[in-house]
Amino acid sequence: MVTISPNVVRSLGEKAMVSRLSISKFGNQKFDRKISRETNIRLGAEADSGRYNKPLVNRKAPAMVRVTKTYGLLRKYHSDYTIPYDDNGGRLLAATHYTDFCRDLRGYIEAFEQASRDFIDAWDRLVDEAEKKHLGSRVFKRSEYPTKDELKDMFGVRHSFEVVPSGGNAYDIRDISDDDRERIAKAIDTQVGEKLQDSMREPWKRLHDAVARVVDTLSDPEKGFHKTMITKLVDLVNVMPALNIGEDPNLDSLTNDIRNSLVHFDITDLKSDKYYRQDAAADAQKILDDMGAFFTP
């Protein structure tokens, strides 16, 4: 179980902020009721037993690929450097990472916005290709395609920061008794502490899943793997200090253990030397076992 110090909870507003990211884009998939019904009947199934979902424009069209890729990279970056905080998409960002995060996030946003503009510019051509080649006249329905003006409204990025609530703010409230202020402050800190405790499961889970993958892969001599198994672990270890917003000393300790051992595995030797691979698997298993004392998936 992740334990959060009351001091960390009370000072959370000074060490972290809530980051909110909302991204919208053109939804390329469309349910075709008529073809679904015809296909189900032809196959001897009930009319509504299966669904035919068609991509309105070619998924492999360069403009579509760029929008999809930049959308995914933007969302991934925001998720990689933050941890969940509330049910409305708010995620905690460490204040120490604020400058780098804003700079890099802006780059991902600009890339997505440029890809969106390119997609809109290519829209007429993409629709024509869908009718003449990609879908064909029987499946294509022009009424399902938005106009360019409507398409523009489908793309957008909104990002904002919010302060983390703190029980200390309750003492700024006027016209209530000291007892009420104390009660409100405790209630706020309790709520924030519970949220932070839940939030801190994510960095633990990321670390656990990455090490478990190493154990699972290296323990089976027949399993192949790419060097990304280790490079992704290196990236995770490097970002972990920014994710340890709850200042969990056990998470710091396990991260250091991984930094001092697993990330130094030689990929070539892992693939060519079965004894080196066995020793590496044992090292990873020990860290995974140690992790079990503090975190249960």
C-alpha positions in Angstrom: 0.0 0.0 0.0 1.3 3.5 -0.9 1.6 5.6 2.2 1.5 9.4 1.8 2.9 11.7 4.5 0.5 14.3 5.9 3.3 16.9 5.3 3.3 16.0 1.6 -0.4 16.4 1.3 -0.4 19.8 3.0 2.3 21.1 0.7 1.1 19.4 -2.4 -0.1 22.7 -3.9 3.5 24.0 -3.8 4.9 20.9 -5.4 2.4 20.0 -8.1 -0.5 21.3 -10.2 -3.4 19.8 -12.0 -2.9 19.6 -15.8 -6.0 19.2 -18.0 -5.7 18.3 -21.7 -8.7 18.0 -24.1 -8.1 17.0 -27.7 -10.8 16.7 -30.4 -10.4 15.5 -34.0 -12.3 14.1 -36.9 -13.8 10.7 -36.1 -13.0 8.6 -39.2 -15.1 5.5 -38.4 -18.8 5.4 -39.4 -21.4 2.6 -38.7 -23.2 1.6 -41.8 -26.6 0.2 -40.8 -27.7 -0.9 -44.3 -24.5 -2.9 -45.1 -24.5 -4.4 -41.6 -28.1 -5.6 -42.1 -27.4 -7.0 -45.6 -24.2 -8.7 -44.5 -25.9 -10.4 -41.5 -28.8 -11.6 -43.6 -26.5 -13.0 -46.3 -24.5 -14.9 -43.7 -27.7 -16.3 -42.1 -27.4 -14.3 -38.9 -29.9 -12.0 -37.3 -30.2 -8.6 -38.9 -28.6 -6.7 -36.0 -26.1 -9.4 -34.9 -23.0 -7.7 -36.4 -21.8 -4.2 -37.2 -20.0 -2.9 -40.3 -17.9 0.1 -39.4 -16.2 1.8 -42.3 -13.4 4.3 -42.4 -14.7 7.4 -44.2 -11.3 8.2 -45.6 -8.4 5.9 -46.3 -6.5 5.3 -43.0 -3.2 5.1 -44.9 -3.6 8.5 -46.6 -0.6 10.6 -45.5 -2.8 13.4 -44.1 -4.8 10.9 -42.1 -1.7 9.1 -40.8 -0.1 12.4 -39.6 -3.2 13.5 -37.7 -3.5 10.1 -36.1 0.2 10.0 -35.2 0.4 13.6 -33.8 -2.8 13.1 -31.8 -1.4 9.9 -30.2 2.0 11.5 -29.5 0.4 14.5 -27.8 -1.9 12.4 -25.6 1.0 10.0 -24.8 3.3 12.8 -23.8 0.8 14.3 -21.5 0.1 10.9 -19.9 3.7 9.9 -19.6 4.8 12.9 -17.5 1.7 13.2 -15.3 -0.3 10.9 -13.0 -4.1 10.7 -12.6 -5.7 13.0 -10.1 -9.5 13.2 -10.6 -12.3 11.6 -12.6 -12.6 14.6 -15.0 -9.2 14.0 -16.7 -7.1 16.1 -14.3 -3.6 14.8 -13.9 -0.9 15.9 -11.5 2.3 17.5 -12.8 5.4 18.0 -10.7 6.3 21.7 -10.4 9.9 20.8 -11.0 9.0 19.6 -14.5 6.8 22.5 -15.3 9.1 24.5 -17.7 10.3 21.5 -19.7 6.7 20.1 -19.8 5.2 23.3 -21.1 7.9 23.6 -23.8 7.6 20.1 -25.0 3.8 20.0 -24.8 3.6 23.1 -26.9 5.7 21.4 -29.5 3.3 18.4 -29.6 0.3 20.7 -29.7 1.8 22.7 -32.7 2.5 19.4 -34.5 -1.0 18.2 -34.1 -2.5 21.6 -35.1 -0.4 21.7 -38.2 -1.4 18.1 -39.1 -5.0 19.2 -38.6 -4.7 22.1 -41.0 -3.0 19.9 -43.6 -5.8 17.3 -43.2 -8.5 20.0 -43.7 -6.6 21.3 -46.8 -6.6 17.8 -48.2 -10.2 17.1 -47.4 -11.8 17.5 -50.8 -9.2 15.2 -52.3 -9.7 12.6 -49.6 -13.4 12.6 -50.1 -13.1 12.2 -53.8 -10.6 9.3 -53.3 -13.1 7.6 -50.9 -15.8 7.8 -53.5 -13.8 6.7 -56.5 -11.3 4.2 -55.0 -11.3 3.7 -51.2 -14.9 2.8 -50.6 -16.5 2.8 -54.0 -19.9 4.1 -55.1 -21.9 1.4 -53.3 -20.5 2.1 -49.9 -19.7 5.8 -50.2 -22.4 8.2 -49.0 -21.6 11.9 -49.4 -24.2 12.9 -46.8 -21.9 11.2 -44.1 -19.1 13.6 -44.8 -18.9 17.0 -43.1 -18.2 20.2 -45.0 -14.8 21.9 -44.6 -16.3 24.4 -42.2 -17.8 21.7 -40.1 -14.6 19.8 -40.3 -12.6 22.7 -38.8 -14.9 22.7 -35.7 -14.0 19.0 -35.1 -10.4 19.8 -34.4 -9.1 21.5 -31.3 -6.8 21.4 -28.3 -7.5 22.8 -24.9 -4.9 22.7 -22.1 -5.0 24.4 -18.7 -3.5 24.2 -15.2 -5.3 24.4 -11.9 -4.0 24.7 -8.4 -4.3 21.7 -6.1 -6.7 22.4 -3.2 -5.2 22.7 0.2 -6.6 22.7 3.7 -4.5 25.7 4.4 -6.8 27.8 2.1 -9.6 27.3 4.5 -8.0 29.7 6.9 -8.5 32.5 4.4 -12.3 32.1 4.7 -13.9 34.8 6.6 -17.0 34.9 8.9 -16.8 31.4 10.1 -15.5 30.0 13.4 -12.0 28.7 14.0 -13.5 25.3 14.7 -15.2 25.3 11.3 -12.0 26.4 9.6 -10.2 23.5 11.2 -12.9 21.1 10.2 -12.9 22.3 6.6 -9.1 22.2 6.4 -9.0 18.6 7.6 -11.7 17.5 5.2 -9.9 19.1 2.3 -6.6 17.5 3.2 -8.2 14.1 3.7 -9.8 14.3 0.3 -6.6 15.4 -1.4 -4.6 12.7 0.5 -6.9 10.0 -0.7 -6.7 11.2 -4.3 -2.9 11.4 -4.1 -2.7 7.9 -2.7 -4.8 6.6 -5.6 -2.6 8.7 -8.0 0.6 7.1 -6.8 -0.5 3.7 -7.8 0.2 4.6 -11.4 4.0 5.2 -11.2 4.2 2.0 -9.2 2.2 0.1 -11.8 4.2 1.5 -14.7 7.4 0.4 -13.0 6.0 -3.0 -12.0 4.7 -3.7 -15.5 8.0 -2.8 -17.1 10.0 -5.0 -14.8 7.5 -7.9 -15.1 7.8 -7.7 -18.9 11.6 -8.1 -18.5 11.2 -11.1 -16.2 8.6 -12.7 -18.5 10.7 -12.2 -21.6 14.1 -13.2 -20.2 12.9 -16.2 -18.3 11.8 -17.8 -21.5 14.9 -18.6 -23.6 12.7 -19.0 -26.7 11.2 -15.5 -26.5 12.6 -12.9 -28.8 12.7 -9.2 -27.9 13.8 -5.8 -29.2 16.1 -3.4 -27.5 13.1 -1.1 -26.8 12.3 -3.4 -23.9 15.3 -1.9 -22.1 15.2 1.6 -23.7 11.6 2.0 -22.5 12.7 0.9 -19.1 15.5 3.5 -19.2 13.0 6.2 -20.2 10.6 5.2 -17.4 13.4 5.3 -14.8 14.4 8.8 -15.9 10.9 10.2 -15.6 10.1 8.4 -12.4 11.4 11.2 -10.1 8.9 13.6 -11.7 6.1 11.1 -11.2 6.9 10.5 -7.5 4.8 13.4 -6.4 3.9 11.6 -3.2 7.6 11.5 -2.3 7.4 7.8 -1.7 10.9 6.7 -0.4 10.2 3.1 -1.4 9.5 4.1 -5.0 12.7 6.0 -5.0 14.6 3.1 -3.7 13.2 0.6 -6.2 13.8 3.0 -9.0 17.5 3.3 -8.0 17.8 -0.5 -7.9 16.5 -0.7 -11.4 18.8 2.2 -12.5 21.8 0.4 -11.0 21.1 -3.0 -12.5 18.5 -3.6 -15.2 19.0 -0.6 -17.4 22.7 -1.7 -17.9 21.8 -5.0 -19.5 23.7 -5.5 -22.7 21.2 -6.3 -25.5 23.7 -8.3 -27.6 24.8 -10.5 -24.6 21.1 -11.0 -23.6 20.5 -12.4 -27.1 23.6 -14.5 -27.4 24.6 -15.7 -23.9 22.0 -17.9 -22.2 23.8 -17.7 -18.8 23.9 -13.9 -18.9 20.3 -13.9 -19.8 19.4 -16.2 -16.9 21.4 -14.0 -14.5 19.6 -10.9 -15.8 16.2 -12.6 -15.4 17.1 -13.5 -11.8 18.1 -9.9 -11.1 14.8 -8.6 -12.6 12.8 -11.2 -10.6 14.4 -10.1 -7.3 13.4 -6.5 -8.0 9.9 -7.6 -8.8 9.7 -9.6 -5.6 11.0 -6.6 -3.6 8.3 -4.5 -5.3 5.6 -6.9 -4.0 6.2 -5.7 -0.4 4.9 -2.2 -1.4 2.6 -2.6 -4.4 0.0 -5.2 -5.5 -1.2 -4.8 -9.2 
